């Protein structure tokens, strides 16, 4: 009986440790058109590996650009903004792409924009919420 109890406790402890092991992964899907992201806001876990599946249903190239914490793009997108990018990818019209990056370890709301000239001004903006 005592041997069974020890085996049970070891197995339970192993499962408990595995369940608490790290931030894991987050997967989101975004459709891009003129001039919006659908959905415009997404949420991921802090420190998780984020995989974003992007589909460009529009007729123009679009970008999905996540800005650093506390930074907000003041139109138009320029070189100063580019220096504050956390993650980005471009998708040609009618194409799809996948972007993988590590979410920040700090919780908060991060601005997402399309950096193609005129697109942010046209309303192509969203957000990425990072939860602890």
Rosetta blueprint (number, residue, H / E / L):
1 X L
2 X H
3 X H
4 X H
5 X H
6 X H
7 X H
8 X H
9 X H
10 X H
11 X H
12 X H
13 X H
14 X H
15 X H
16 X H
17 X H
18 X H
19 X H
20 X L
21 X L
22 X L
23 X L
24 X L
25 X E
26 X E
27 X E
28 X E
29 X E
30 X E
31 X E
32 X E
33 X E
34 X L
35 X L
36 X E
37 X E
38 X E
39 X L
40 X L
41 X E
42 X E
43 X E
44 X E
45 X E
46 X L
47 X L
48 X L
49 X E
50 X E
51 X E
52 X E
53 X E
54 X E
55 X E
56 X E
57 X L
58 X L
59 X L
60 X L
61 X L
62 X E
63 X E
64 X E
65 X E
66 X E
67 X E
68 X L
69 X L
70 X L
71 X L
72 X L
73 X L
74 X L
75 X L
76 X L
77 X L
78 X L
79 X H
80 X H
81 X H
82 X H
83 X L
84 X L
85 X E
86 X E
87 X E
88 X E
89 X E
90 X E
91 X E
92 X L
93 X L
94 X L
95 X L
96 X E
97 X E
98 X E
99 X E
100 X E
101 X E
102 X E
103 X L
104 X L
105 X L
106 X L
107 X L
108 X E
109 X E
110 X E
111 X E
112 X E
113 X E
114 X L
115 X L
116 X L
117 X L
118 X L
119 X L
120 X L
121 X L
122 X L
123 X L
124 X L
125 X E
126 X E
127 X E
128 X E
129 X E
130 X E
131 X E
132 X L
